[in-house]
Amino acid sequence: MAEDKKNYKEILEYQDKYVMHTYSADLLMVKGKGSYVWDSANRKYLDFSTGISVCNLGHCHPAVTRAIKEQAAKLVHVSNLYMNEKQPQLAAKLVEKGFDGFVFLANSGAEANEGMIKLARKWGSAKGRFEIIVMEESFHGRTLATLAATGRSKYRAGFSPDMPGFIHVPFNDVSAIEKKISDKTCAVMLEPVQGEGGIIPAKQDYLKDVRKLCDKHGILLMYDEVQCGMGRTGTFFAWQGYGVQPDALSMAKALGNGFPIGAFMVKRELGSVLGAGTHASTFGGTPLACAAALAVVEAFDSENILENCVKQSEFLMSGLSKLAKKNKCVREVRGKGLLIGVVLDKPANELRKIASSKGLLVLTCGETVLRLLPPLNVSRKEAEEALDIIDESLKQLQESPNAK
Ligand SMILES: Cc1ncc(COP(=O)(O)O)c(C=O)c1O
């Protein structure tokens, strides 16, 4: 048996026997560079899934790898009972990107959102306000509080009772929020572009009107930018594309380009809501994680990442719109920046599998939406390669017996 096949078989066996069956993966990935990954049979894939909007600078970005190596040799971890050099430097860099305030460092999107939810409750506690208005079809994470905040009911199934204090309303409908505001409401929380919910951007006026509503009632506006932030929609913070600033926001995923790190930020006036001892995380903001994230944020300045994101977004959106005209199974192409959804009238998972067999990794969200998350530094040539594969895959999908 060839060495790679033997290795694959052994890993599969271990995976099946020892790893909890919460995921269903079949490809074994062994190497990544830039926009490409390679599997155990040395097949090369153009990666338009980027670890679900994590490797936004491509795989093994040299500056991030260098920063991790250097910091790993110097100081990996100290508890937050001590300062480390990298944490305040990272916080300052994030603030410099256009949100004046304070940063709390965590390890994942769910943990960042949990912190932000705690901030809202603590802020509202003196006035007896604890309810947070959240959106239908939203996704905020898998912990119990973030699951209760999540609008997509399939993720909550089987884990009831939901943690109380979250009220779901339809997205992009400001009057639905207004109807639910009461003297118990402390905040509104939403994704500026819904990711898992089907790549649905907020309407421009919607965010403006929600901001006005929150100000009128004296409640917080909080954005979950875990998926849509960090340049994904063409601005560093997704809200900058709308010009509507929140009171707090969360991020994670792409912040470390693959090194686990999350964060939430609050505007300066809210800086003392979570005082000493009210919130903490053992691993939050280690020098190693912060060194990786610092290298990521610095790359945005030195490598014109946002410019490229906007340019390649235009190219891909217009290419996909042309494919939509040619293929009647495509209903709509939507999104913002390089967070792109292709809405089909056939199962998106079938198209995902076909594309993967042709060397392009993409994702789905919901039953019928293909989700494209290219690296933000994707080249024009790579974008053309992806469009060619999607074109061929759509043709094959039309003929597939599994795509009824
Ligand atoms: C918008 C949003 N919020 C939160 C999360 C949860 O992040 P994590 O998986 O890092 O906990 C995700 C993950 O997909 C997400 O897309």
The ligand as an SDF file (V2000), in Angstrom:
LIG
                    3D

 16 16  0  0  0  0  0  0  0  0999 V2000
  -20.7350   35.4010   13.4510 C   0  0  0  0  0  0  0  0  0  0  0  0
  -20.0920   34.3450   14.3080 C   0  0  0  0  0  0  0  0  0  0  0  0
  -20.0520   34.5220   15.6340 N   0  0  0  0  0  0  0  0  0  0  0  0
  -19.4900   33.6180   16.4570 C   0  0  0  0  0  0  0  0  0  0  0  0
  -18.9410   32.4610   15.9570 C   0  0  0  0  0  0  0  0  0  0  0  0
  -18.3280   31.4650   16.9020 C   0  0  0  0  0  0  0  0  0  0  0  0
  -16.9500   31.4940   16.7740 O   0  0  0  0  0  0  0  0  0  0  0  0
  -16.0630   30.2910   17.3710 P   0  0  0  0  0  0  0  0  0  0  0  0
  -16.3420   29.0810   16.5570 O   0  0  0  0  0  0  0  0  0  0  0  0
  -14.6500   30.7840   17.2440 O   0  0  0  0  0  0  0  0  0  0  0  0
  -16.4690   30.1290   18.7960 O   0  0  0  0  0  0  0  0  0  0  0  0
  -18.9590   32.2320   14.5690 C   0  0  0  0  0  0  0  0  0  0  0  0
  -18.4130   30.9890   14.0180 C   0  0  0  0  0  0  0  0  0  0  0  0
  -18.6820   30.5950   12.9050 O   0  0  0  0  0  0  0  0  0  0  0  0
  -19.5550   33.1900   13.7370 C   0  0  0  0  0  0  0  0  0  0  0  0
  -19.6100   33.0160   12.4120 O   0  0  0  0  0  0  0  0  0  0  0  0
  1  2  1  0
  2  3  1  0
  2 15  2  0
  3  4  2  0
  4  5  1  0
  5  6  1  0
  5 12  2  0
  6  7  1  0
  7  8  1  0
  8  9  2  0
  8 10  1  0
  8 11  1  0
 12 13  1  0
 12 15  1  0
 13 14  2  0
 15 16  1  0
M  END
$$$$
